[in-house]
Amino acid sequence: VKYEETRIYVVCSLMAGQGEPELMNKCGNANDCDSIDGPCVRHIIWKSQHGCPKCRTESFSEIFTQCDHGFRDVSSQILEECYGGFPAQADRQHQKCLVSLQDLLSDDDVNGMMLLGFMMCIMLCLMIERHQTYKNLYSKYRNMRPGTREMRSEPGITVHTEGADDNEAGVPRSSL
């Protein structure tokens, strides 16, 4: 067999480590190379980690466990076979993490909370208005003379409320 050309194919295989070259014994038409008359191309396949592209930052992805009581674990996952270059980050355990409110709430949750806040503001305004009204009524009640519907006021001025009768003795009607 006369070999006019040798082709070496370095194939990425991290499992092979350095690997060793292997001569292919078959030609393209599945015949043994020894049985071919005339020129033949020698094919060598070398499975090795050195056939892999160099690692880049994009070759890895970080995987996070769920945030539990402010801590989580972080590990790197390889996205493409690569060798050398940028190293994968070591696994990190018990890393501090913050829980983002955006991660916990959906759009419907946020809308519901906004509606609830708006309703609470309205209720607070109503409560303040009711408080002022009852405060004024209680102030008027405290200024009433016992047994009458007359209000105490400055000396020499008597204030009558609507529907007040001229019962000067201040005795309730039911006992007359």
Disulfide bonds with the S-S distance in Angstrom:
Cys12-Cys52 1.88
Cys55-Cys82 2.09
Cys67-Cys97 1.95
